[in-house]
Amino acid sequence: MTGLTAFTDKNIVVLGAGMTGLSCVRFLHGQGLSLAVNDSRAMPFTSAAEQQQYQKDYSNAVFVFGQWQQDLIARADIIIASPGIDLAAEGLATVISQSCLVIGDIELFCLVNNSSPKPMKMLAVTGSNGKSTVVSMLAYLADALGVNAALAGNIGEPILDLLAQNNTSISQANLTPELVIVELSSFQLETLTSMQAIAASVLNLSDDHLDRHKTLANYQAIKQGIYPQANIAVISREDKATNTLVAGQKVISFGLTTPAPGHFGLAVIGNKQTLMFGEQALIALDELPLAGMHNALNYMATLALGYSAGWPLSAMSESLAGFTGLAHRCQRVASHDEIQWINDSKATNVGATLAALKGLAPTLNNNKNSNKKLILIAGGEGKGADFSPLKIMLNNEVSQLITLGKDGAQLANLVSNAIEVDSLVAAVAQAKAIAQPGDMVLLSPACASIDMFKNYMVRGEEFIAAVTSNAVINTKELSCR
């Protein structure tokens, strides 16, 4: 088993029986390896019948649920941990043997892929905000250019599912995509060391996941770990924290200034802000559907990564005009009250909400005589973040702040007139009572959803339902990332 020789006759433990953990079970079972699956939840499956079916189909796996089995974990030679499991917070870090190999599913994929006769190429993206938009744009461009690519990692399908499951030999696996576009969270980067990407980018950095990573410096160091695993570093000139520290690494930068040769930026041509590659004009921003300077940066990062893969700039620039954004990212919700309802549930950190406010506030009152209100609904699980960077925008651009969730009170303390509620439905009701035709109500929580919802998608759907249960969502979006 090329790439998995170190796994033979080893005690393998998969921690977590969610989507990622089960993809590991399917893959390892396909290679004839025995393993144990441990999850602290009594019922990680959707039903007992589903659990019984998995136990029947994957008889070489022992399933242990209900608590972390420390003896099992202590005996493990190899642990494959799902990214959502904080080994330190769960009290498992001290139990794991020093000789144990601790990896994630991305690392397992890379170990196998690197040793394949025909490995899939990779483009990798991380950052606090914008990564889902950038990787989705890359996938859109790949399709337009006829590149056989797959989205994986923190988005799309589990990356191990890209490997054929019905072959006994990895060397014979049908590696269908020629390129994997992978979105990586800081949790996934903690256990990743073997990726060999064409290019990688840290798009930006702001306070996020400090409940797990403790300090911004540690969070930055984890994100920076993507660069030694790539040939080319795509960095932002707007955020020095994204700069690679790998000596001698080839760098392509992007930013809002006029670029040097070989880099991406902006210039005014014919009174229009235009995306540039050195002195080469690519496309005017007003010809692209996603508004705001944050999206200009997303466009440039996408072009830089595609250029690193050898894609033609002219074809990419033309194709970008067809990409209209992603759900739950400043998505308009149709209503019959002439109020602009915007679903930005994907704004799970402070930086994302700042980007939304900066991008949307100017569109609301571009007429000096306009007196339209911007009403913001925010709050949830703050993950230890510092909310103070929002204070100026909240006081200068937001007419009314409505907060909810575990850390809603911290956000409310940033302004003098906040309204605190106990549910998203109540928040929408408050907004309806305040808003007038022409006003904007923006759900941009600056927090994760896990204190009140299964995920940010469920939060966004509840917001949409609360606005109007009969409305049809307008698919044309105002992407805020």
C-alpha positions as CSV (number, residue, x, y, z in Angstrom):
1,M,0.0,0.0,0.0
2,T,2.0,2.9,-1.3
3,G,2.1,5.8,1.1
4,L,0.5,3.7,3.9
5,T,3.3,1.3,4.8
6,A,3.6,3.0,8.2
7,F,0.0,2.0,8.9
8,T,0.4,-1.7,8.6
9,D,-0.1,-3.7,11.8
10,K,-0.6,-0.5,13.8
11,N,-3.3,0.5,16.3
12,I,-5.2,3.1,14.4
13,V,-7.8,5.3,16.2
14,V,-10.2,7.7,14.4
15,L,-11.4,10.4,16.7
16,G,-14.9,11.7,15.8
17,A,-17.6,9.9,13.8
18,G,-18.9,12.9,11.9
19,M,-18.6,13.4,8.1
20,T,-14.7,13.7,8.3
21,G,-14.3,10.7,10.6
22,L,-16.5,8.5,8.6
23,S,-14.7,9.3,5.4
24,C,-11.5,8.1,7.2
25,V,-13.3,4.9,8.1
26,R,-14.4,4.3,4.5
27,F,-11.0,4.9,3.1
28,L,-9.1,2.8,5.7
29,H,-11.6,0.0,5.3
30,G,-10.9,0.1,1.5
31,Q,-7.3,-0.5,2.2
32,G,-8.0,-3.5,4.4
33,L,-6.8,-1.8,7.6
34,S,-8.3,-2.4,11.0
35,L,-9.2,0.5,13.2
36,A,-11.2,1.8,16.1
37,V,-13.6,4.8,16.0
38,N,-14.1,6.8,19.2
39,D,-16.6,9.6,19.7
40,S,-17.7,11.2,23.0
41,R,-21.3,11.5,21.7
42,A,-23.6,8.6,22.6
43,M,-25.2,8.8,19.1
44,P,-23.1,10.6,16.5
45,F,-25.2,9.0,13.7
46,T,-28.6,10.4,12.7
47,S,-30.3,7.1,13.8
48,A,-29.6,3.8,15.4
49,A,-30.3,2.1,12.1
50,E,-27.6,4.1,10.3
51,Q,-25.1,3.2,13.1
52,Q,-26.0,-0.5,12.8
53,Q,-25.5,-0.3,9.0
54,Y,-22.1,1.3,9.4
55,Q,-21.0,-1.4,11.9
56,K,-22.2,-4.1,9.5
57,D,-20.6,-2.6,6.4
58,Y,-17.3,-1.8,8.1
59,S,-16.8,-4.8,10.3
60,N,-13.0,-4.3,10.6
61,A,-13.7,-1.1,12.6
62,V,-14.6,-1.1,16.3
63,F,-17.0,1.7,17.2
64,V,-16.8,3.1,20.7
65,F,-19.3,5.9,21.6
66,G,-20.4,7.8,24.7
67,Q,-17.1,9.0,26.0
68,W,-13.5,9.3,25.1
69,Q,-11.8,6.0,25.8
70,Q,-8.5,7.1,27.3
71,D,-7.0,3.5,27.4
72,L,-7.8,3.1,23.7
73,I,-6.3,6.5,22.8
74,A,-3.2,5.9,24.9
75,R,-2.5,2.6,23.1
76,A,-2.9,4.2,19.6
77,D,0.1,4.2,17.3
78,I,-1.8,6.5,14.8
79,I,-4.6,8.9,15.6
80,I,-6.6,10.5,12.9
81,A,-8.4,13.4,14.6
82,S,-11.4,15.2,13.1
83,P,-10.6,19.0,12.9
84,G,-13.4,20.0,15.3
85,I,-11.9,18.1,18.2
86,D,-9.7,20.2,20.4
87,L,-7.4,17.5,21.9
88,A,-6.2,19.9,24.7
89,A,-9.6,21.1,25.7
90,E,-11.0,17.5,25.7
91,G,-8.2,16.4,28.0
92,L,-6.7,14.0,25.4
93,A,-3.4,15.7,24.6
94,T,-1.7,14.4,27.8
95,V,-3.1,10.9,27.2
96,I,-1.7,10.4,23.7
97,S,1.7,8.7,23.6
98,Q,4.7,10.8,22.5
99,S,5.4,8.2,19.8
100,C,1.9,8.4,18.4
101,L,1.4,9.9,14.9
102,V,-1.4,12.4,15.2
103,I,-2.8,13.5,11.8
104,G,-6.0,14.7,10.1
105,D,-7.8,13.5,7.0
106,I,-6.0,16.1,4.8
107,E,-2.6,14.9,5.9
108,L,-3.7,11.3,5.3
109,F,-4.8,12.3,1.8
110,C,-1.5,14.0,1.1
111,L,0.6,11.0,2.3
112,V,-1.2,8.8,-0.2
113,N,-1.4,11.4,-3.0
114,N,2.3,12.3,-2.8
115,S,3.2,8.6,-3.4
116,S,0.8,8.0,-6.2
117,P,2.2,7.5,-9.8
118,K,-0.1,10.3,-10.9
119,P,-0.7,12.6,-7.9
120,M,-3.4,15.2,-8.0
121,K,-2.1,18.8,-8.1
122,M,-3.3,21.1,-5.3
123,L,-4.1,24.8,-4.7
124,A,-4.6,25.7,-1.1
125,V,-6.3,28.6,0.6
126,T,-6.7,29.7,4.2
127,G,-7.4,33.0,6.0
128,S,-9.8,34.4,8.5
129,N,-12.3,35.5,5.8
130,G,-12.9,35.1,2.1
131,K,-11.5,31.6,1.7
132,S,-14.8,30.0,0.7
133,T,-15.4,32.7,-1.9
134,V,-11.9,32.4,-3.3
135,V,-11.9,28.5,-3.6
136,S,-15.4,28.6,-5.1
137,M,-14.3,31.2,-7.7
138,L,-11.3,29.0,-8.5
139,A,-13.6,26.0,-8.9
140,Y,-15.8,28.1,-11.2
141,L,-12.9,29.2,-13.3
142,A,-11.6,25.6,-13.5
143,D,-14.9,24.5,-14.9
144,A,-15.0,27.4,-17.4
145,L,-11.4,26.6,-18.5
146,G,-12.1,22.8,-18.8
147,V,-9.8,21.9,-15.9
148,N,-11.0,18.7,-14.1
149,A,-10.9,20.0,-10.5
150,A,-12.6,19.2,-7.2
151,L,-13.3,21.3,-4.1
152,A,-12.4,19.7,-0.8
153,G,-11.2,20.4,2.7
154,N,-13.3,22.8,4.7
155,I,-15.7,22.9,1.8
156,G,-17.1,20.4,-0.7
157,E,-16.7,16.7,-0.3
158,P,-14.4,14.9,2.2
159,I,-11.0,14.9,0.6
160,L,-10.5,11.2,1.1
161,D,-13.6,10.4,-1.0
162,L,-11.6,11.7,-4.0
163,L,-9.6,8.4,-3.8
164,A,-11.2,5.3,-5.2
165,Q,-12.5,3.1,-2.5
166,N,-12.7,-0.2,-4.4
167,N,-9.0,-0.8,-5.0
168,T,-6.8,-2.9,-2.8
169,S,-3.7,-1.0,-4.0
170,I,-3.4,2.7,-3.7
171,S,-1.1,2.7,-6.8
172,Q,-4.1,1.5,-8.9
173,A,-6.5,4.1,-7.4
174,N,-8.5,6.1,-9.9
175,L,-7.4,9.6,-9.1
176,T,-10.1,11.3,-11.1
177,P,-9.5,15.0,-10.6
178,E,-6.3,16.5,-12.0
179,L,-6.5,19.3,-9.4
180,V,-7.8,19.6,-5.9
181,I,-8.7,23.1,-4.7
182,V,-8.6,22.9,-0.9
183,E,-9.9,25.3,1.7
184,L,-8.1,24.9,5.0
185,S,-9.1,26.0,8.4
186,S,-6.6,26.6,11.2
187,F,-7.9,23.4,12.8
188,Q,-7.0,21.4,9.7
189,L,-3.6,23.1,9.4
190,E,-2.7,22.0,12.9
191,T,-2.2,18.4,11.7
192,L,-1.0,19.1,8.2
193,T,2.7,18.9,7.2
194,S,3.0,16.9,3.9
195,M,1.0,18.9,1.4
196,Q,2.8,19.7,-1.8
197,A,0.7,22.4,-3.4
198,I,1.4,24.4,-6.5
199,A,0.5,27.6,-4.6
200,A,-1.0,28.5,-1.3
201,S,-2.4,31.7,0.2
202,V,-3.2,33.2,3.6
203,L,-5.8,35.7,2.4
204,N,-6.0,37.8,5.6
205,L,-5.8,37.4,9.4
206,S,-8.1,38.7,12.2
207,D,-9.1,37.4,15.6
208,D,-10.8,34.1,15.2
209,H,-10.9,30.8,17.1
210,L,-8.8,32.3,20.0
211,D,-10.8,30.0,22.4
212,R,-8.8,27.2,20.9
213,H,-5.6,28.9,19.7
214,K,-5.3,31.3,22.8
215,T,-3.3,34.0,21.1
216,L,-3.3,35.8,17.8
217,A,0.4,35.0,17.4
218,N,-0.3,31.3,17.7
219,Y,-3.2,31.5,15.3
220,Q,-1.0,33.4,12.8
221,A,1.8,30.8,13.2
222,I,-0.7,28.0,12.4
223,K,-2.0,29.8,9.3
224,Q,1.6,30.5,8.2
225,G,2.2,26.7,8.2
226,I,0.6,26.5,4.8
227,Y,3.5,28.2,3.0
228,P,6.3,25.6,3.6
229,Q,3.9,23.1,1.9
230,A,3.6,25.1,-1.4
231,N,5.9,26.1,-4.2
232,I,4.4,29.6,-4.5
233,A,3.2,31.9,-1.8
234,V,0.3,34.2,-2.7
235,I,0.3,37.0,-0.2
236,S,-1.7,40.2,0.5
237,R,0.1,43.5,0.5
238,E,-2.8,44.8,2.7
239,D,-2.0,42.5,5.6
240,K,1.7,41.9,6.6
241,A,0.6,39.0,8.7
242,T,-0.1,37.0,5.5
243,N,3.5,37.3,4.3
244,T,5.5,34.1,3.9
245,L,8.4,33.5,6.2
246,V,9.9,30.8,4.0
247,A,13.3,32.1,2.8
248,G,13.7,32.2,-1.0
249,Q,10.1,31.1,-1.7
250,K,8.6,32.5,-4.9
251,V,5.9,35.1,-4.0
252,I,3.0,36.6,-5.9
253,S,1.3,39.5,-4.1
254,F,-2.0,41.2,-4.5
255,G,-3.2,44.5,-3.1
256,L,-5.2,47.7,-3.6
257,T,-2.2,49.6,-4.9
258,T,-0.6,49.7,-8.4
259,P,1.3,46.4,-8.7
260,A,4.9,45.8,-9.6
261,P,5.6,43.5,-12.6
262,G,4.5,40.0,-11.9
263,H,2.0,41.0,-9.1
264,F,-1.7,41.9,-8.9
265,G,-3.3,45.2,-8.0
266,L,-5.5,48.1,-8.9
267,A,-5.1,51.1,-11.2
268,V,-7.5,53.7,-12.5
269,I,-7.9,53.4,-16.3
270,G,-10.5,55.6,-18.0
271,N,-11.9,56.7,-14.7
272,K,-12.5,53.0,-13.7
273,Q,-10.8,51.0,-11.0
274,T,-9.3,48.1,-12.9
275,L,-7.7,44.8,-11.9
276,M,-4.1,44.8,-13.1
277,F,-1.2,42.3,-13.5
278,G,1.8,44.5,-13.5
279,E,1.1,47.0,-16.3
280,Q,-1.4,44.7,-17.9
281,A,-5.1,45.8,-17.5
282,L,-7.3,42.7,-16.9
283,I,-10.9,43.9,-16.2
284,A,-12.7,46.9,-14.7
285,L,-14.2,46.2,-11.2
286,D,-17.6,47.5,-12.4
287,E,-17.8,44.7,-14.9
288,L,-17.6,42.1,-12.0
289,P,-20.7,41.2,-9.9
290,L,-19.2,41.3,-6.4
291,A,-18.9,44.8,-5.0
292,G,-16.5,46.3,-2.5
293,M,-12.7,46.4,-2.0
294,H,-12.7,43.2,0.0
295,N,-14.1,41.4,-3.1
296,A,-11.5,43.2,-5.3
297,L,-8.9,41.4,-3.1
298,N,-10.7,38.1,-3.4
299,Y,-10.7,38.5,-7.2
300,M,-7.0,39.2,-7.2
301,A,-6.2,36.3,-4.9
302,T,-8.1,34.0,-7.2
303,L,-6.3,35.3,-10.3
304,A,-3.0,34.9,-8.6
305,L,-3.6,31.3,-7.6
306,G,-5.0,30.5,-11.1
307,Y,-2.0,32.1,-12.7
308,S,0.3,30.0,-10.5
309,A,-1.4,26.9,-11.9
310,G,-0.8,28.2,-15.5
311,W,-4.3,29.4,-16.3
312,P,-4.5,32.2,-18.9
313,L,-5.2,35.6,-17.4
314,S,-7.4,36.8,-20.2
315,A,-9.7,33.8,-20.0
316,M,-9.9,33.9,-16.2
317,S,-10.7,37.6,-16.2
318,E,-13.5,37.2,-18.7
319,S,-15.0,34.2,-16.8
320,L,-15.0,35.9,-13.4
321,A,-18.0,38.0,-14.5
322,G,-20.2,34.9,-14.3
323,F,-19.5,34.2,-10.7
324,T,-22.3,35.7,-8.5
325,G,-21.3,34.6,-5.0
326,L,-22.3,32.1,-2.4
327,A,-25.3,31.5,-0.2
328,H,-25.3,33.1,3.3
329,R,-22.8,35.7,2.2
330,C,-24.6,39.0,2.0
331,Q,-27.5,37.3,0.2
332,R,-30.6,39.4,-0.5
333,V,-33.8,38.0,0.9
334,A,-36.8,38.9,-1.1
335,S,-39.6,40.6,0.8
336,H,-42.7,42.7,0.0
337,D,-42.0,45.5,2.5
338,E,-39.4,47.4,0.5
339,I,-36.9,46.8,3.3
340,Q,-33.4,45.4,2.2
341,W,-33.0,42.2,4.2
342,I,-29.5,40.8,3.9
343,N,-28.4,37.3,5.1
344,D,-24.7,37.3,6.0
345,S,-24.9,34.4,8.4
346,K,-21.5,33.2,7.2
347,A,-19.9,36.2,9.1
348,T,-18.7,34.1,12.0
349,N,-16.0,36.4,13.2
350,V,-15.3,40.1,13.7
351,G,-13.3,40.6,10.5
352,A,-16.2,39.2,8.4
353,T,-18.7,41.6,9.9
354,L,-16.4,44.5,9.5
355,A,-16.0,43.6,5.8
356,A,-19.8,43.5,5.5
357,L,-20.4,46.8,7.1
358,K,-17.6,48.5,5.1
359,G,-18.9,47.0,1.9
360,L,-22.6,47.7,2.4
361,A,-22.8,51.0,4.4
362,P,-21.6,53.1,1.5
363,T,-24.3,51.6,-0.8
364,L,-27.1,52.6,1.6
365,N,-26.5,56.3,1.8
366,N,-24.6,57.2,-1.4
367,N,-27.0,60.1,-1.7
368,K,-26.1,62.9,0.7
369,N,-29.7,63.7,1.3
370,S,-30.5,60.0,2.1
371,N,-31.5,59.1,5.7
372,K,-31.8,55.4,5.4
373,K,-31.1,53.2,8.4
374,L,-28.7,50.3,8.7
375,I,-30.0,47.8,11.4
376,L,-27.5,45.1,12.4
377,I,-28.4,41.8,14.0
378,A,-25.3,40.2,15.6
379,G,-24.2,37.8,18.3
380,G,-23.6,34.2,19.1
381,E,-20.5,32.3,20.2
382,G,-17.7,34.7,20.0
383,K,-14.9,32.1,20.4
384,G,-12.9,34.4,22.6
385,A,-12.6,37.2,20.1
386,D,-12.1,40.9,20.8
387,F,-15.2,42.7,19.6
388,S,-13.7,46.2,20.1
389,P,-12.6,46.7,16.4
390,L,-16.3,46.9,15.6
391,K,-17.0,49.8,17.9
392,I,-16.3,52.7,15.5
393,M,-18.3,51.1,12.7
394,L,-21.2,50.3,15.0
395,N,-21.3,53.9,16.3
396,N,-20.8,55.6,13.0
397,E,-22.6,53.4,10.4
398,V,-25.2,51.3,12.3
399,S,-28.5,53.0,13.3
400,Q,-29.6,50.2,15.5
401,L,-27.8,47.2,16.9
402,I,-29.8,44.1,17.9
403,T,-27.9,41.4,19.7
404,L,-28.5,37.8,20.7
405,G,-26.7,34.6,21.8
406,K,-24.0,33.7,24.3
407,D,-21.8,36.8,23.6
408,G,-24.5,39.2,22.5
409,A,-24.2,41.3,25.7
410,Q,-20.5,41.9,24.9
411,L,-21.5,43.4,21.5
412,A,-24.3,45.4,23.1
413,N,-21.8,47.1,25.4
414,L,-20.1,48.7,22.4
415,V,-23.0,51.1,21.8
416,S,-25.5,53.0,24.0
417,N,-28.7,51.9,22.4
418,A,-28.5,48.2,21.7
419,I,-31.5,46.0,21.9
420,E,-30.9,42.5,23.4
421,V,-33.2,39.6,22.5
422,D,-33.2,35.9,23.2
423,S,-33.8,34.5,19.7
424,L,-33.3,35.2,16.0
425,V,-37.0,35.3,15.4
426,A,-37.3,38.0,18.1
427,A,-34.4,39.9,16.5
428,V,-36.2,40.0,13.2
429,A,-39.4,41.0,14.8
430,Q,-37.6,44.0,16.5
431,A,-36.0,44.9,13.2
432,K,-39.4,44.8,11.4
433,A,-40.8,47.2,14.1
434,I,-38.0,49.7,13.5
435,A,-37.3,49.5,9.8
436,Q,-38.9,51.7,7.1
437,P,-39.0,51.2,3.3
438,G,-35.5,51.7,1.9
439,D,-33.8,50.7,5.2
440,M,-31.4,47.8,5.4
441,V,-31.5,44.9,8.0
442,L,-28.3,43.0,8.0
443,L,-27.7,39.7,9.8
444,S,-23.9,39.6,10.2
445,P,-23.3,38.0,13.5
446,A,-19.5,38.4,14.0
447,C,-19.9,35.1,15.9
448,A,-20.2,31.4,15.4
449,S,-23.6,29.8,15.5
450,I,-22.9,26.8,17.7
451,D,-24.5,28.2,20.9
452,M,-28.0,28.4,19.2
453,F,-27.8,26.5,15.9
454,K,-26.3,23.4,14.3
455,N,-24.3,25.6,11.9
456,Y,-24.3,29.0,10.2
457,M,-26.5,27.7,7.3
458,V,-29.3,26.7,9.7
459,R,-29.0,30.2,11.3
460,G,-29.3,31.8,7.8
461,E,-32.3,29.7,6.9
462,E,-34.0,30.7,10.1
463,F,-33.4,34.3,9.4
464,I,-34.8,33.9,5.9
465,A,-37.9,32.1,7.3
466,A,-38.4,34.8,9.9
467,V,-38.3,37.6,7.3
468,T,-41.0,35.9,5.3
469,S,-41.9,32.3,5.0
470,N,-43.4,32.7,1.5
471,A,-40.6,34.7,-0.1
472,V,-38.3,33.3,-2.7
473,I,-34.6,34.1,-2.2
474,N,-33.1,36.3,-4.8
475,T,-30.1,34.4,-6.2
476,K,-28.3,37.6,-7.1
477,E,-26.1,38.2,-4.0
478,L,-24.1,41.1,-2.6
479,S,-21.2,39.0,-1.5
480,C,-19.5,40.4,1.6
481,R,-16.5,38.2,1.6
